[in-house]
Amino acid sequence: MAAIAFSLNKIAIFSYYYLAVNASIAGIAFVSDGSEAMRGFVE
């Protein structure tokens, strides 16, 4: 039973980490996209 709880906890941590990484990548892409758009707008 403890092993099952431990593996579920590990899966939860991994999925949270995976979502956080995806969100940060999307945020970086969005920010760089916005700066590109602003640069094009300024020029």
N, C-alpha and C positions, 0 to 999 in steps of 0.2 A: 504493500500500500504506500509506503514511504517513497519507494522508487517511482511509482506512478505519479505521485504528487511532485516529486523532484523533477521528473521529465516534463510534466505539464508546466511547471514554473519556468523551466529552461525554454520551453517553446514560447511561453508568454513573453519572456525577456527577449528572445530572438525576434519575435514578430514585432515587438515594440521598437527594437533597434532597427529592424528592416524598414519599418514605417518612418522612423526618424531620419534615416539616411535618404530614403526616397523624398521626403519632404524637404530636406536641406538641398538635395540636388535640384528639385523643382524650383525652390526658392532662388538658388544661385542662377539657374537658367532664366528665371523670370527677371531677376535683377539685371543680368547682363543684357537680356533682351530689351529691357526698359532703357538702359544706358545707351544701347545702340540706337534705339528710336529717338532718344533725346539728342544724341549727337547728330543724327540725320536731320532732326528738326532745327537744330541750331544752325547747321550749315545749310 
